[in-house]
């Protein structure tokens, strides 16, 4: 039973740490305040830090929406 718990913990998606969440929240706040994200690499990196799988070809607005949804779930 102990072994199963360790395996589950090992292979479960890890929750984002507070620094990752703060970075995502800062991005969303800047966008909501009228900012326009200009660097898709940074947006994708923030999404990946939250545990999302992101294609480099995905439209940035779609990735931002997924970040919003991820933050709402946390």
MDTraj code that builds the backbone (N, CA, C; nanometers):
import mdtraj as md
import numpy as np

residues = "UNK UNK UNK UNK UNK UNK UNK UNK UNK UNK UNK UNK UNK UNK UNK UNK UNK UNK UNK UNK UNK UNK UNK UNK UNK UNK UNK UNK UNK UNK UNK UNK UNK UNK UNK UNK UNK UNK UNK UNK UNK UNK UNK UNK UNK UNK UNK UNK UNK UNK UNK UNK UNK UNK UNK UNK UNK UNK UNK UNK UNK UNK UNK UNK UNK UNK UNK UNK UNK UNK UNK UNK UNK UNK".split()
xyz = np.array([
    [0.0831, -0.1197, 0.0000],
    [0.0000, 0.0000, 0.0000],
    [0.0871, 0.1253, 0.0000],
    [0.1923, 0.1243, 0.0809],
    [0.2835, 0.2392, 0.0882],
    [0.3491, 0.2634, -0.0481],
    [0.3849, 0.1559, -0.1152],
    [0.4478, 0.1641, -0.2468],
    [0.3529, 0.2296, -0.3472],
    [0.2267, 0.1918, -0.3416],
    [0.1263, 0.2483, -0.4317],
    [0.1101, 0.3991, -0.4087],
    [0.1118, 0.4412, -0.2837],
    [0.1006, 0.5838, -0.2525],
    [0.2195, 0.6612, -0.3089],
    [0.3384, 0.6027, -0.2976],
    [0.4574, 0.6692, -0.3509],
    [0.4510, 0.6815, -0.5020],
    [0.4070, 0.5747, -0.5674],
    [0.3943, 0.5790, -0.7130],
    [0.2917, 0.6826, -0.7571],
    [0.1805, 0.6871, -0.6879],
    [0.0763, 0.7837, -0.7208],
    [0.1302, 0.9257, -0.7071],
    [0.2015, 0.9510, -0.5994],
    [0.2579, 1.0836, -0.5759],
    [0.3625, 1.1172, -0.6819],
    [0.4410, 1.0180, -0.7213],
    [0.5470, 1.0393, -0.8182],
    [0.4927, 1.0737, -0.9557],
    [0.3862, 1.0061, -0.9968],
    [0.3352, 1.0238, -1.1317],
    [0.2162, 1.1198, -1.1410],
    [0.1720, 1.1729, -1.0309],
    [0.0635, 1.2718, -1.0340],
    [0.1212, 1.4045, -1.0808],
    [0.0419, 1.4818, -1.1560],
    [0.0923, 1.6137, -1.1952],
    [0.1179, 1.6972, -1.0715],
    [0.2307, 1.7604, -1.0688],
    [0.2629, 1.8375, -0.9492],
    [0.1928, 1.9721, -0.9540],
    [0.1426, 2.0155, -0.8405],
    [0.0768, 2.1462, -0.8383],
    [0.1796, 2.2576, -0.8557],
    [0.1370, 2.3650, -0.9115],
    [0.2258, 2.4783, -0.9318],
    [0.2627, 2.5399, -0.7979],
    [0.3874, 2.5819, -0.7855],
    [0.4282, 2.6472, -0.6612],
    [0.3805, 2.7918, -0.6638],
    [0.3910, 2.8565, -0.5525],
    [0.3374, 2.9920, -0.5425],
    [0.4080, 3.0887, -0.6372],
    [0.5374, 3.0704, -0.6622],
    [0.6089, 3.1606, -0.7535],
    [0.5540, 3.1469, -0.8955],
    [0.5250, 3.0242, -0.9357],
    [0.4694, 3.0013, -1.0689],
    [0.3301, 3.0622, -1.0791],
    [0.2516, 3.0447, -0.9749],
    [0.1171, 3.1021, -0.9745],
    [0.1235, 3.2545, -0.9754],
    [0.2164, 3.3121, -0.9007],
    [0.2292, 3.4580, -0.8978],
    [0.2657, 3.5130, -1.0349],
    [0.3516, 3.4413, -1.1041],
    [0.3899, 3.4827, -1.2387],
    [0.2695, 3.4801, -1.3331],
    [0.1906, 3.3747, -1.3237],
    [0.0704, 3.3619, -1.4072],
    [-0.0317, 3.4694, -1.3705],
    [-0.0501, 3.4928, -1.2416],
    [-0.1449, 3.5948, -1.1978],
    [-0.1008, 3.7335, -1.2428],
    [0.0295, 3.7598, -1.2398],
    [0.0808, 3.8895, -1.2847],
    [0.0549, 3.9086, -1.4346],
    [0.0725, 3.8013, -1.5118],
    [0.0444, 3.8088, -1.6556],
    [-0.1026, 3.8417, -1.6806],
    [-0.1915, 3.7683, -1.6141],
    [-0.3352, 3.7888, -1.6341],
    [-0.3758, 3.9290, -1.5887],
    [-0.3211, 3.9757, -1.4773],
    [-0.3526, 4.1103, -1.4281],
    [-0.3078, 4.2162, -1.5284],
    [-0.1888, 4.1990, -1.5830],
    [-0.1383, 4.2956, -1.6817],
    [-0.2275, 4.2986, -1.8053],
    [-0.2733, 4.1827, -1.8483],
    [-0.3627, 4.1766, -1.9646],
    [-0.4963, 4.2421, -1.9313],
    [-0.5502, 4.2122, -1.8136],
    [-0.6776, 4.2706, -1.7723],
    [-0.6687, 4.4221, -1.7555],
    [-0.5498, 4.4714, -1.7224],
    [-0.5299, 4.6154, -1.7076],
    [-0.5032, 4.6850, -1.8406],
    [-0.5119, 4.6094, -1.9507],
    [-0.4968, 4.6691, -2.0824],
    [-0.3660, 4.6394, -2.1519],
    [-0.2808, 4.5628, -2.0882],
    [-0.1530, 4.5289, -2.1505],
    [-0.1702, 4.4253, -2.2604],
    [-0.0730, 4.4219, -2.3486],
    [-0.0740, 4.3263, -2.4585],
    [0.0535, 4.2430, -2.4477],
    [0.0389, 4.1105, -2.4315],
    [0.1593, 4.0276, -2.4237],
    [0.2280, 4.0230, -2.5597],
    [0.3554, 4.0546, -2.5606],
    [0.4279, 4.0610, -2.6868],
    [0.5212, 3.9423, -2.7088],
    [0.5477, 3.8666, -2.6031],
    [0.6441, 3.7578, -2.6140],
    [0.5750, 3.6232, -2.5927],
    [0.5409, 3.5534, -2.7006],
    [0.4725, 3.4245, -2.6863],
    [0.5559, 3.3194, -2.6144],
    [0.6874, 3.3314, -2.6201],
    [0.7742, 3.2348, -2.5514],
    [0.7531, 3.2447, -2.4000],
    [0.7420, 3.3664, -2.3490],
    [0.7193, 3.3848, -2.2053],
    [0.5810, 3.3350, -2.1649],
    [0.4817, 3.3621, -2.2481],
    [0.3455, 3.3164, -2.2184],
    [0.3427, 3.1632, -2.2154],
    [0.4059, 3.1002, -2.3134],
    [0.4114, 2.9543, -2.3164],
    [0.4866, 2.8984, -2.1960],
    [0.5943, 2.9658, -2.1563],
    [0.6710, 2.9208, -2.0406],
    [0.5865, 2.9267, -1.9138],
    [0.5107, 3.0325, -1.8976],
    [0.4228, 3.0446, -1.7809],
    [0.3204, 2.9321, -1.7820],
    [0.2628, 2.9044, -1.8969],
    [0.1640, 2.7961, -1.9073],
    [0.2274, 2.6617, -1.8720],
    [0.3457, 2.6369, -1.9214],
    [0.4140, 2.5092, -1.8918],
    [0.4482, 2.4977, -1.7441],
    [0.4850, 2.6083, -1.6813],
    [0.5156, 2.6062, -1.5381],
    [0.3915, 2.5717, -1.4555],
    [0.2749, 2.5991, -1.5105],
    [0.1497, 2.5622, -1.4430],
    [0.1112, 2.4173, -1.4707],
    [0.1907, 2.3499, -1.5543],
    [0.1639, 2.2102, -1.5831],
    [0.0829, 2.1865, -1.7085],
    [0.0630, 2.2914, -1.7881],
    [-0.0138, 2.2776, -1.9115],
    [0.0777, 2.2344, -2.0254],
    [0.0239, 2.1517, -2.1129],
    [0.0963, 2.1178, -2.2350],
    [0.0584, 2.2211, -2.3389],
    [0.1596, 2.2889, -2.3924],
    [0.1345, 2.3997, -2.4840],
    [0.2152, 2.3799, -2.6117],
    [0.1484, 2.3907, -2.7237],
    [0.2165, 2.3860, -2.8526],
    [0.2719, 2.5239, -2.8839],
    [0.3893, 2.5270, -2.9435],
    [0.4461, 2.6564, -2.9819],
    [0.3657, 2.7191, -3.0961],
    [0.2810, 2.6409, -3.1591],
    [0.1973, 2.6907, -3.2686],
    [0.0579, 2.7336, -3.2236],
    [0.0267, 2.7118, -3.0969],
    [-0.1056, 2.7493, -3.0459],
    [-0.1183, 2.9018, -3.0444],
    [-0.2346, 2.9529, -3.0800],
    [-0.2550, 3.0983, -3.0723],
    [-0.2375, 3.1463, -2.9277],
    [-0.1746, 3.2620, -2.9134],
    [-0.1450, 3.3119, -2.7800],
    [-0.2713, 3.3366, -2.6983],
    [-0.3792, 3.3843, -2.7620],
    [-0.5017, 3.4088, -2.6864],
    [-0.5594, 3.2781, -2.6307],
    [-0.5422, 3.1692, -2.7035],
    [-0.5876, 3.0385, -2.6548],
    [-0.5054, 2.9944, -2.5331],
    [-0.3753, 3.0170, -2.5394],
    [-0.2879, 2.9815, -2.4275],
    [-0.3218, 3.0660, -2.3052],
    [-0.3492, 3.1934, -2.3259],
    [-0.3859, 3.2816, -2.2144],
    [-0.5165, 3.2352, -2.1512],
    [-0.6114, 3.1943, -2.2326],
    [-0.7375, 3.1432, -2.1795],
    [-0.7134, 3.0178, -2.0965],
    [-0.6259, 2.9307, -2.1419],
    [-0.5949, 2.8093, -2.0660],
    [-0.5266, 2.8423, -1.9338],
    [-0.4439, 2.9463, -1.9332],
    [-0.3812, 2.9908, -1.8083],
    [-0.4873, 3.0418, -1.7120],
    [-0.5831, 3.1202, -1.7625],
    [-0.6938, 3.1684, -1.6782],
    [-0.7697, 3.0511, -1.6164],
    [-0.7992, 2.9507, -1.6979],
    [-0.8729, 2.8342, -1.6494],
    [-0.7921, 2.7573, -1.5450],
    [-0.6625, 2.7447, -1.5674],
    [-0.5772, 2.6738, -1.4714],
    [-0.5739, 2.7477, -1.3385],
    [-0.5639, 2.8795, -1.3434],
    [-0.5632, 2.9577, -1.2200],
    [-0.6967, 2.9453, -1.1460],
    [-0.8052, 2.9394, -1.2199],
    [-0.9374, 2.9262, -1.1572],
    [-0.9527, 2.7918, -1.0854],
    [-0.8852, 2.6891, -1.1379],
    [-0.8926, 2.5572, -1.0749],
    [-0.8066, 2.5466, -0.9497],
    [-0.7094, 2.6346, -0.9343],
    [-0.6150, 2.6247, -0.8214],
    [-0.6638, 2.6975, -0.7000],
])
top = md.Topology()
chain = top.add_chain()
for i, resn in enumerate(residues, 1):
    res = top.add_residue(resn, chain, resSeq=i)
    for name in ("N", "CA", "C"):
        top.add_atom(name, md.element.get_by_symbol(name[0]), res)
traj = md.Trajectory(xyz[None], top)
